[in-house]
Amino acid sequence: MKLYLKFFALYLKSQMQYKVSFFLLILGRFLVSFSTFLGIYFMFSRFQEVDGFTYGQVLLCYAVIITAVAFSETFGRGFSLFPRMLGNGQFDRVLVRPRNTVFLVLASMMEFSRLGALLQALILFAYALPHSGVVWDFPKILTLTLMVVCGSILFFALFLVYAALSFFTVEGLEFMNIFTDGGREFGRYPFSIYGQGVLRFLTYVIPLALVQYYPLLYLLGRTDNLLYMFTPALSLLFLLPAYGLWRAGLRRYKSTGS
């Protein structure tokens, strides 16, 4: 952790060298994310509910998703850029260093401008928390915390899968954006609105529903089942196949010789 904090300070200092550019990038990320919010706003200007969920409730689940994505993109940026590291031979330097390869790739890049989306998330939370109809107590605050934290780790795991597949394909596979960028876009609404087939897929294959839809039901009092409170923690099981795929790719890797 001490070493990671040194990397953190190093990247933050380097990206703050050009402060105007840094804050403009944050503003740009905020505006891109804000355009998605406008879609929700215009939807609810015509309809009172979507699949039984009100405006405040939809904003709550969307705020959770974009917070999770913002953190994973900021601190897991090394994995989304990993194909470039493979292509130019930089990964060879990772292999000769006395640290875990996942840690070194994770610490190879942090992009703080991605936190621009977090600014919008804070605004959405400020509106959604009192307007979602949730009666907040300690278990529900804990549930919301688990949704954000476990959601961030789950999106990080998806970036890890994206990077691991690069061992086999050299170039990154664009279809993974369906689950990363697509997860952010589809996460604007509770996943149940897309049908039972999609909900099952996002429960048992790519467990995004475990950090968004099911705990949301518990927050809204639509179920008293405590399992729904801890489904975000269950989503962390996705780390096992993600890391297993990374290890399989690592065993297959052959140096560029550079």
C-alpha positions in Angstrom: 0.0 0.0 0.0 2.9 2.4 0.8 4.3 1.9 -2.7 0.9 2.3 -4.3 0.5 5.6 -2.5 3.8 6.8 -3.9 2.6 6.0 -7.4 -0.6 7.8 -6.6 1.2 11.0 -5.5 3.5 10.8 -8.5 0.7 10.6 -11.1 -1.4 13.2 -9.4 1.6 15.6 -9.3 2.5 15.0 -12.9 -1.1 15.5 -14.1 -1.4 18.7 -12.1 1.6 20.3 -13.8 -0.8 21.8 -16.4 -3.6 22.8 -14.1 -5.8 24.5 -16.7 -5.6 21.5 -19.0 -6.3 19.1 -16.0 -9.4 20.9 -14.9 -10.7 21.3 -18.5 -10.3 17.5 -18.9 -12.3 17.0 -15.7 -14.9 19.4 -17.0 -15.1 17.5 -20.3 -15.7 14.2 -18.5 -18.4 15.9 -16.5 -20.1 17.2 -19.6 -20.0 13.9 -21.4 -21.5 12.2 -18.4 -24.0 15.0 -18.0 -25.4 14.3 -21.5 -26.4 10.9 -20.3 -28.3 12.4 -17.4 -30.2 14.6 -19.8 -31.6 11.4 -21.4 -33.0 10.4 -18.1 -34.3 13.8 -17.4 -36.2 14.0 -20.7 -37.5 10.5 -20.2 -39.1 11.4 -16.9 -40.4 14.7 -18.2 -42.9 12.5 -20.2 -43.3 9.5 -17.9 -43.8 9.3 -14.2 -42.3 5.9 -13.7 -40.1 3.3 -15.6 -41.0 -0.3 -14.7 -42.3 1.0 -11.4 -39.2 3.1 -10.5 -39.5 6.8 -10.0 -37.2 9.5 -11.1 -35.3 9.8 -7.8 -34.9 6.0 -7.6 -33.5 5.8 -11.1 -31.1 8.6 -10.4 -29.9 6.7 -7.3 -29.0 3.6 -9.1 -27.4 5.6 -11.9 -25.3 7.6 -9.4 -24.0 4.3 -8.0 -23.0 3.0 -11.4 -21.2 6.1 -12.6 -19.4 6.4 -9.2 -18.2 2.8 -9.6 -17.1 3.4 -13.2 -15.3 6.6 -12.3 -13.2 5.0 -9.6 -12.4 1.9 -11.8 -11.5 4.0 -14.8 -9.3 6.3 -12.7 -7.4 3.6 -10.8 -7.6 0.7 -13.3 -6.6 2.7 -16.3 -3.4 0.6 -16.7 -5.6 -2.4 -17.6 -7.6 -0.6 -20.3 -4.3 0.5 -21.8 -2.7 -2.8 -21.4 -2.7 -3.9 -25.1 -0.4 -0.9 -25.8 1.9 -2.1 -23.1 2.1 -5.5 -24.7 2.6 -4.0 -28.2 5.6 -1.8 -27.3 7.3 -4.4 -25.1 6.9 -2.5 -21.8 5.3 -5.5 -20.2 8.7 -7.2 -20.3 9.9 -4.7 -17.7 7.0 -5.6 -15.5 8.0 -9.2 -15.5 11.5 -8.6 -14.2 10.3 -6.5 -11.2 9.9 -8.1 -7.8 6.2 -7.3 -7.5 2.9 -8.9 -8.5 2.1 -8.2 -12.2 -1.4 -7.2 -11.4 -0.2 -4.6 -9.0 2.4 -3.2 -11.4 0.0 -2.9 -14.3 -2.5 -1.3 -11.9 0.0 1.2 -10.8 1.3 1.9 -14.3 -1.4 4.5 -15.0 -3.9 6.6 -13.1 -6.0 9.1 -14.9 -7.5 11.5 -12.5 -9.5 13.4 -15.1 -11.8 10.4 -15.2 -13.1 11.6 -11.8 -15.0 14.3 -13.6 -17.9 11.9 -13.8 -17.7 11.6 -10.0 -18.7 15.3 -9.7 -21.9 14.5 -11.5 -22.4 11.5 -9.3 -22.2 13.6 -6.1 -24.8 16.0 -7.6 -27.1 13.1 -8.4 -26.6 11.6 -4.9 -27.5 15.0 -3.3 -30.8 15.0 -5.2 -31.6 11.2 -5.1 -30.9 10.4 -1.5 -33.8 12.5 -0.1 -36.1 11.9 -3.1 -35.7 8.2 -3.6 -38.2 7.2 -0.9 -35.6 5.3 1.0 -35.8 5.4 4.8 -32.1 5.6 5.6 -30.8 3.6 8.5 -27.5 1.9 9.2 -28.2 -1.3 7.2 -29.2 0.7 4.1 -26.3 3.0 4.4 -24.1 -0.1 4.5 -25.9 -1.5 1.5 -25.3 1.7 -0.5 -21.6 1.7 0.5 -21.3 -1.9 -0.7 -23.0 -1.1 -4.0 -20.4 1.6 -4.7 -17.3 -0.2 -3.4 -18.1 -3.6 -4.9 -19.3 -2.0 -8.1 -15.9 -0.3 -8.5 -14.1 -3.6 -7.9 -16.4 -5.4 -10.4 -15.7 -2.9 -13.1 -12.0 -3.2 -12.3 -12.4 -7.0 -12.8 -14.0 -6.4 -16.2 -10.9 -4.3 -17.2 -8.7 -7.1 -15.9 -10.6 -9.5 -18.2 -10.1 -7.1 -21.1 -6.4 -7.0 -20.4 -6.1 -10.8 -20.0 -7.7 -11.4 -23.3 -5.0 -9.3 -24.9 -2.5 -12.0 -24.1 -4.3 -14.2 -26.7 -5.3 -11.5 -29.2 -2.4 -9.0 -28.8 -4.9 -6.2 -29.6 -7.7 -5.3 -27.2 -11.1 -6.8 -28.0 -13.7 -4.0 -28.5 -16.6 -6.3 -27.6 -15.5 -5.9 -24.0 -16.8 -2.3 -24.2 -20.3 -3.8 -24.1 -19.7 -4.7 -20.5 -17.6 -1.7 -19.4 -19.0 1.3 -21.3 -22.2 -0.6 -21.9 -22.6 -1.4 -18.2 -22.4 2.4 -17.5 -24.9 3.2 -20.2 -27.4 0.5 -19.4 -26.9 1.1 -15.7 -28.8 4.4 -16.1 -31.9 2.3 -15.3 -32.6 -0.7 -13.1 -31.5 -3.7 -15.2 -34.9 -5.4 -14.8 -36.4 -3.0 -17.5 -34.3 -4.8 -20.2 -36.1 -8.1 -19.7 -35.6 -11.3 -17.8 -33.0 -12.7 -20.2 -30.7 -9.7 -19.8 -31.3 -9.7 -16.1 -30.3 -13.4 -15.8 -27.2 -12.7 -17.8 -26.2 -9.7 -15.6 -26.8 -11.9 -12.6 -25.1 -15.2 -13.3 -22.5 -14.3 -16.0 -21.5 -10.6 -15.7 -22.9 -9.9 -12.2 -23.6 -6.2 -12.7 -27.2 -6.7 -11.4 -25.7 -7.8 -8.1 -24.3 -4.3 -7.4 -27.2 -2.4 -8.9 -30.7 -4.0 -9.2 -31.0 -6.4 -6.3 -29.6 -4.2 -3.5 -31.7 -1.4 -4.9 -34.8 -3.5 -4.2 -33.6 -3.8 -0.6 -33.0 -0.1 -0.3 -36.5 0.7 -1.6 -38.1 -1.8 0.8 -39.4 -4.1 -1.9 -37.8 -7.1 -0.2 -36.8 -7.8 3.4 -34.4 -10.6 2.3 -31.0 -9.7 3.8 -29.3 -11.6 1.0 -30.2 -8.7 -1.3 -28.3 -6.5 1.0 -25.1 -8.5 0.5 -25.4 -9.3 -3.2 -22.7 -6.7 -4.0 -20.3 -8.7 -1.9 -21.3 -11.8 -3.9 -20.3 -10.0 -7.1 -16.7 -10.1 -6.0 -16.6 -13.8 -6.8 -16.2 -12.6 -10.4 -12.6 -11.7 -9.4 -11.7 -15.4 -9.4 -12.3 -16.2 -13.0 -11.0 -12.8 -14.0 -7.7 -13.4 -12.2 -7.6 -17.0 -13.4 -7.8 -15.7 -17.0 -5.0 -13.3 -16.3 -2.8 -16.1 -15.0 -3.6 -18.3 -18.0 -2.7 -15.4 -20.3 0.5 -14.7 -18.4 1.6 -18.3 -18.8 1.1 -18.0 -22.5 2.9 -14.7 -22.9 6.1 -14.7 -25.0 8.5 -11.8 -24.8 8.9 -9.4 -27.7 12.7 -9.7 -27.2 13.1 -5.9 -26.9 
